C-alpha cells in the first residue's frame, strides 16, 4: 500500500478508495457480461448495469470474442438478401446525383 501511495502521490486511504472503485467497476462489468451471455441482460441493460455506454459494453464483449449482436437464422438470411439488393442497386444507381 505504501508503494502505491508513493507512486500515485496519494494517501493510503485514497489508494484504498481507488482500488475499491476499480474493483467494483470490474465486478459489475463481469456480472453484466455473464448476464448478457446467459441472455438475462440485453446489450443496453448490461451497459446500464455496468455504468458504461452501450459502445463501451459492446467493445468489452467483443474483446472477449463474444458477438454483441443477436440475430436468428431467418433475420440473418433476410439481411443477406437486403445487402445483396443494395450491392445490385449500387452498380446501377449513380453515387452522385450531380454526375
N, C-alpha and C positions, 0 to 999 in steps of 0.2 A: 504494500500500500504506500509505503514511504517513497519508493522509487517512482511509482505512478504520480504521486503528488508533486514530486520534483520535476518530472518530465512535463507534466501538464501545468505546472506553476499554480497549483490549486491545493486547497486544504484536503485533508483526508476525508472529511465529511462530504466535501464536494465531489471527490472521486467516487465515493460510495454511491452518492446520489446519481452520478452519471452512469455508473455501472448498472445500477438498478433500472434506470430508464432504458438503457440499451438492451438489457436482459428481458424486460417486459415487452419492448418492441419486437425483439427476435421471437419471443414466445408467441406473441399474437400473430406474427406472420406465419409461424409454423402451424398454429392451430387453424388459421384461415386456410392455409394450403391443404391441410388434412381434410377439412370440411368441404373444400372445393372438390378435391379428388373423389371424396365419397358422395358427392352430389348433394351435400347438406347446404352448401352455400353456392349462390351464383357468383360470377366474377365480381359483380357490383357489390354484393353483400360481403364477400371475402375482403375486398378493398376497404369497405366501410369498417368492418370488424378490426382490421389491422391498422386502420388510421392512415392509409395511404391512398393515392389516386388510383383510379382504375388502370391507368397506364403503368404505374409502378407495380401494381399487383400482377398485371399481365406479364411484365418483364420478369418478375420474380418467379412466376410459374414457368414461363418459357425457359428460363435459365436452368431449370431443373428437368428439362426435357418433357414437360407436360404441356399438351396443347391447351391454350387458353380459350379456345372456341369449341363449341359442341354442335356438330351438325350430324344429323342422321343420314343414312344412305340415300334416301329419297331427296332430301334437301341438297345433298352434295351433287347428285345427278342433275337436279334442276339448275344448280349454279353452274355446272359444266356446260349445259346446253345454253344458258344465258350468256356465258362468256364466249362460247363459240359464235353465237349470234353477233356479239359486239365485234369480234375479230372479223367476221364476214363483212359486216357493215363498215368497218374501218377501212376496208380496201375499196369500197365504192363511194364513201362519203368523204368529201374534201375536209381536211383538218381546219382550214381557214375559209370562212365564208367570203372573204375578200379576194381569195386566189382566183 
